[in-house]
Amino acid sequence: MTEDNKQKEVRLRKELAQVRAVNNNESRKTTKNRDFSVGLPKDTTPKPRPSSADIPDVITLPPKQRGKKENVPF
């Protein structure tokens, strides 16, 4: 009787493996959507960039200054 249970267990493992393989094959049939045109505006002509004089109340940061220390790791 124990041999029957072992055979049943082996058979069920094989069936489970087959079902898993079928499920994996079905789920991998999806393809990636590489359509990047979604969300782009209809008019894609280049537009002139506004100068800093056109934007009111703009305060830009000063240029980054170099450190006054030598390159010492401590």
Summary of the structure (lengths in Angstrom):
residues: 74
radius of gyration: 33.5
end to end distance: 76.6
largest distance: 92.3
contacts: 67
relative contact order: 0.05
helix: 35%
strand: 0%
